[in-house]
Amino acid sequence: QSPVPTPTPVSKLNQSCTQQGEEIESLDIKLVCRLISGNQMKYFQIDATPSLISNPTSPDNLSSCRLPDLRPLPHQPEGTNITYPLTPHFGSVKEGVEKIAVVGFDFADAPGTGSPLTMFGNALKTSNEFFNWYSNGKVTFQFLTYDKWIRVNGSASTYKTSEHFESNGGLTVEEMDKEFYGQASKYLNLDGISAIWFVYPKDIQQLTFNFGSSGGNYGFPSIYGLGPYRYNSYPLVWSYFVHEMLHDQGLQGHSPKAPWMLGVMITENGISEELNSWDELSLDWLTDSEVYCTTKTNLSKVSLELAPVEREQAGLHSVMVKLNDHQVLVIESHRSGPFSPGMPNGIYGLTVQLVDTTKITTWDDDQATSVFIKVSESHPHYPPFGVPIGQGLVLSNGMGLSQAGDGLDMNYFLLEGESITVDGIKIEMKKSGYTDQVTISRDN
C-alpha cells in the first residue's frame, strides 16, 4: 500500500494499530503496521539506519552444519545435487567471471521491433548484483550484448517448447540449440561464454513457454529464453535467468516448496526472490560471519540478531542447528529488500526450515528435501493487495505476484513475542525492528 503523508506524531512508534501493512510518515520517519504475538498489531519503524551488529561466535565450524546426501541410490531426479559439494555445469564456474551473451531472436513470420535489450529492463544489473551478493563476490557476470534482432531460420511455430523445456514443435531442443548458438555466433564472439540469454519479440503469437537447455547439453553452453506467456504478467525478468543459472551451478533447488512464495528457486513470481541459506551453504558461498552454526548437543542458550536474507547487509543472516546426521534446522529473517521487491513492508518475521537429506525433491508434487515449518495455525492472513492481471497474478509495485490477490499466509512467519519448539530446540522471536532478535536454546 502507498504511504499516506500525515502529520501523525512520531510517538505512534510501537503503539497499537488495526490494519496490517498500513504505512504512515512523519518528519521523514516511516512507520508500518505489523502483526505481533497474540494477533495484536503495532507500528514499526522501517527506515532506520542499520547499526553494527555484534553476535557471539558459533560454537561449531561452518562445515559442521553441512550434511551428506543420504537420498536412496540412485539419486532421483537423476543427476541432481542437494548438498555440498556441488559441481557446476559446463561453462559455469565455482569462482570467477561468467561471460553471458544477451540477445533477441526473431523469425520471418514473427519479426521483432525496436531493441530486444529493452525487454531485459534492469535484469542484467540485478542479476549481477544477486550473484555478487550471495556468492560473496566469488561469481560475477560479464554481459556481451547485441541490440538488434537476430533472425533464425524457419517458422516460429517449429520452435515450440513445453513448460519444462521439452520440444513441442517441429524441431528438437538439440536442433533449436544448434540454431540459436550458430546465429548468435555470427554477431558476438561466443568463445568462453557460460550462457546465452534471449528474448522473443514482444508480440509473438506462435510461441508460449520459456526455452531452456543447461550447460553441456549437445556440447553448447546453457541457452535460456524468456517465455512470451510471461510478457503480459509483468515478470521479474532477472529471477528467471538467475534461477536457471543457479541450476547451472549444480543446485537442484525447488525446495522448500510450501508456502510457495519465498525463494528464487521456488517461483519467479513470489514476494521474495532471495536465495535460502541451505542452498547458499551447498554452493559454498556462505561465510562464517553470516551463519551461526551449532550442533544440538553443543547448543547453549544464545541471543542473536539476524539481518534479513533479502537485504545486502553485513552480519548474521542465518542460524543452523544440526539435529543429527541428516537433519538441520535453518532459521532466517525476512523483510522487503532488493531481492524481495514484491514483499509489502507489513510482512516480516522468522522462518524455520527443516532440511532432511534423506528426502527427495520432486518436480510435480509437494515432496522436498526441506520444508518450512508452520509456526502457527491462527495468524490472520495478510490482506490482499495489488491489481488482478489474470493467471492468478496481481500487479504490485510494477511486477506480477502470485498469491497476493488472496492475501498471504502469515502462519509460516514467527512474529515478535512468539516462540516455537522443534525437536527440542526452542526458538524465541524476542524483538523485531530493522533486524530480528532471536534466542535459541534447548527445551530441557
N, C-alpha and C positions, 0 to 999 in steps of 0.2 A: 504494500500500500504506500502511496506517496505521502511524504511528510507534510503535515499541515502547520504552517507557521502560526505561532500563537504566543501571546505574552505569558503563558503558563510559567510560574516561577520554578527555578532550579530545585526548589525544595520538594518537587514531585518525585525526585530520585528516591527509589526504594519504597515509595508509597504504593498503596494498592491501586489496581486498575481493573477494567472489566472486559477488554477486548484484546485477545491475542493479536499481536502484530501492529497495534495502534502506535503511531510514531508522533512525537511532539518535539518541537525545537524551541529553545530559549537561550538567548545570549550565546549563540554559537554552540550550544550543547544539545545533542540529540538524544532523546530517550525513546525506548521502545517497551511495550507491554509484553511480558513473557510469563508463561506458566511456571509455577514453582510447586513444592510439595503441598499435599492436601488439596490439590486442584485450585489453589489460590493464584492470584496474578499480581505482579508488581512491576514498576518501571525500573529498567536497567539503563545505564549509560552505555552507548555502543561506539562512541568515537573517542574513547580515552587514549591517551598516549601510552604505549606499552612501556613498562618498566623492565629492568633487567631481572630475570628470574633465576634464583639460586635454588637448586634442588640437591638432595643427597645423592651420593654416588651409588650406582647399582651394586648390590652385593654379589652379583654374578656377571661374568663376561657376556657380551652380546652373543657370542657363539653358543652359550648355554641355552638360549631360547630358540635356537634352530632345532628342528625336528627332522628325523629321517622320513623319507617317503615310504610308508608302510601299507600302501594300497595293495590289494591282491595282484599277483602277476598273472598274465601280462597286464600292464597298466592300461586302463581304459579311461577315456578315449585314447587310442593308440598314439604314442609319441608325445603325450602331454607331460608337463612338469609342474609340480605344486610346491616344491621346496628348494632351498639352496643345496647345491649349486645349479644354476641354470646355464644352458649353452645357447648363445644367440644363433639365430638362423643365418644363412648365407647373406652377407652384406652388412648385417648389424654387428655392433662391437660392444664389448663389455666396458671399454673405456676408449674415449677418443671422439673424433668428429665423424658424423654420418652425413654424407652428401645426398641430398634428395632433389630430384628433378620435379618441377611443378609446372604442369601444362594443362591444356584443354584439348580434347579430341572431338572432332565433329565428323559429319558424314554428308555425302552428296544429297541425301534425302532428309537431312536434319542439320543444316548449316548453322554455325554459331555466329553471333553478332557481338561486337564490342570486344573487349579484352577478357579472356577467361580468368585472368588473375583477380578481377574484381569480385568474382564469386567466392574467392577464398576469404575475403574480408581481412580480419585480423588473425586468421587461423595460423599463419606461419609464425608470427610473433609469439602468440600464446603457446603454440606447440613447443617452440624452443624454450620459452620460459618454464613450461611444465617439466620438460626433460632436464633442464639445467637445475631446477629446484629439487625435484625428487631424487635425482641421481647424485645430488651434491656435487654437481659440476663434472661428473665422470663422463656423461654423454651429452654432446651438443649437436645441433643440426646446422648444416650449411646448405642453403637453398640455391638451386640453379633454376631460374625461371625463364619462361618464354611467353610473351604477351600476345601472341596471335594463335588462332585456332589451327590445330594440326589435323589435316584430313586423313582419315584411314580408309582403306579400301572396303567396298561392299556396302550393303544396306544396313542401316542402324538396327533393323529388326533381326539381323543374324547375330547380333551381339548380346542377346538376352541372357540374363542370369537369374537364378532364384535368390531367395533371401539369404541362403547360406553359400552363395557364390557358385553353386553348380550351374553348368551350362544348360540353358533352356531355349536355345535358338539354333541357328544353322551351323555355328562354329563351336568347337570345343574350347574350354578355357585355355588349353595349351595354344591353340591357333590364335585366340584373342591376344594372349600374352605376347606371342611372336610378332603379331601385327603392331600392337601398342609399342613394344620396345623398338621395333625396326623403324617405325615412323618417327618416334621421338628422337632416335639417334641421328636423324638427318638434320636436326636443328640444335641439338645440345650434345656436348661431349659427355657420354654416359660412363666413361671409364671410372671404375672405383665407386660408383654410386651404390647406396643402400636401398633406395626405393624410388619409384615414380608415383607421385600423387597426381590425380587428374580429376577434371570435371567434364560433364557432358553439357551441351547447350541448354540454356535455361528453359526453352520452350519445347524441348524434345518430347515426342509423343510415343515413340516406339519402345523405349526402354523404361524400366521402373526401378530395379534394385541396384544396390552397390555392386561394384566389381572388386574381387579380391583374389590375389594369388601371393602366398607368402614367399619369403626369400628362399631361393634354391630350387623352387619348382621349375622344371623344364630348363634349368641352367640359367635362369634370369634372377635379378634382384626382385624384391617384392614390388608388386604393382597394385595400387588401390585407387578405386574411383568412387566418388560420392554418388549415391543413387538419386535419380530425379524424383523419386517418391518423397524425398525429404525437402525438395526445393521450396514447397509452399508451407512447410511446417516450421520455418524459422529455426533451422538446426544450429547447434553449436558445431560448426564445421570442424574445428580443431579436435573435438572429442572423438570423432570417428577415426581420424587419422592417428591420433595418439593411442587409441585403443588397439588398433591393428599393429602399430609399431611396438607396443608392449608385448603383444603376442610374438613378434619377431625377436624380442629379447629372450624368448624361451618360456614366457609366462603363460600358463593355461588361463588363469583368471576365471571370470564368470562365477565368482564365489567371493563373499556370501551373497545369496540371492535376495531373500526377504530382508528388508521391506522394498526392494526393487527401486530405490531412489538414491542410494548412496554409493558412489564409486564409479570411476570412468570405465572399469572393467565389467560393469553390470549393464548400464544403459546410457545411451548418448543423450537422453532427454531427462535425466534425473536432476533433482535440486542440488546435488553435489557431484562434481566430477573429479574428486580427489583420488589419490592412489592410497589404498589402505595399507597399514603398516606391515601386515604379514607379507603382502606381495612385495613391498619395498625391501623387507628383510630377505626374501627369497632372491631378489635381484642383486643383493649385496650392495644396496645403496644407502641403508641406514648407517648412522654413526653412533658411537657410544653416547654422545651427548644428547641424542634425540630419543632414546628409549631407556626406560628403567626396567632392567631385566632381573628377574629373580626366580628361583625355583620355589615351589610351595614350601619345602622343608626349610629353606633359608629365609623365608619371609618373616620379618618383624614389622610391627605396626609402623607405618610411614605416611607422612603427609607430603603431597606433591602438587605442583602447579603445572597444568597441561596447557600448551598452546594448541589451537585448533589445527587439524591436519590440512584444512583448506587454505591456510594462511602462510605466506612466506615470512615466518617469524622464527628467529633463533630460539632455541630452548627445547624442553622436553615435549614431544608430541605423542608419546605412546608409553603405556605400561604393559609389560608382558609378564605373566606368571605361568611358568612351566608346571603343569599339574603332574605329568608322567611322561613316558617315552613317546607318546603320540598325541598329547593334547596340551594346548596352551591357551590361556585367556589373554585377549588383546583389548585394552581399554583405550579409547580415543575421545578427544574433544572435537565437537563440530560447530561450525559457525559460517556465516556468509563470508566469502573471501574471493580472491582472484580465481580460484578453481572451483567455486560454487556460486557462479553469478546468478543462478536462479533461486538460491535459497533466501527466503524472506528473513529480515533481521529478527523476527519474532521466534525463529527456530534456533535452538541451541541445545546443548546437553552432551552427556557422555553416552557412547555406545559400548556394549560389552559383547565381544565376538569370541566364540569358542571355535578354535581350529582343531580338527581331528584328522591327522594324516593317514588314517586307515580308511577314510571316506573318499569316494569318488565324486567328481563334479560332472554331471551330465548336461547335455545341451537342451533337452526337451522336457525336463520336469524339474522338481524342486530339490533333487539331491545335490549336495555340495560339500566340499571339503570343510568349509566353515559356515557358521550361522551367526546372525545377530540374535542375541537373546532378548526376548520380550521382557522388559523390566517392569511393566505394569499392565494391568487389564482395564484400568479406569481413567486413563488420561483422556480428556476430550480431544477430538480431532482439531488440528489447526484449521481455521476456517478456509473455505475455498477462495482462491484468488486467481486473477488472470482472466483473459477473454477467450472463450472457446473458439478453436480454429479447426476442429474435426480430428478424426483419428485418435480420440481420447486425449488430445493435447490442448493446452491453453497457451496463449501468448502472454508472457510476463517479462517485463524488463527487456523487451526486444527479442526474446527467444521462446521456442516452443518447449513446454514442460509436460511430462506425464504425471498423472495422479492429482495434480494441483486443483483441478476442477471439482474434485470430490472432497477436498480437504486432505490433509496429510496425517498419517497415523503417528501420534506422538508417543505411543506405548513402547517404542524402541529407544527412547531417549531417557536417561536418568537425569532428573532435574535437580535444581538447587534444593537441598534439605532432604533428599531421598537417599535410600541405600538399598542394596540387594546383596544376597549371599549366593555364590555359585560354587559348588563343590568345596565348601568350607572356606572360601575366600570372600571376605566382606568388603564391599566397595561402597564408600560413602561420598556423595557429592556434597561437600561442605559449603562451598561458596562459589558463585559464578559472577563474572563481570566481563572484562576484556579477555580473560582466561578462565580456567576452571580449577578450583582447588579440590583435590580428592584425597581421601585417606584409604589406604589399603591395609588389611590385617587378616589374620587367621581367626575364624569364628570358633573359638575353643568352647 
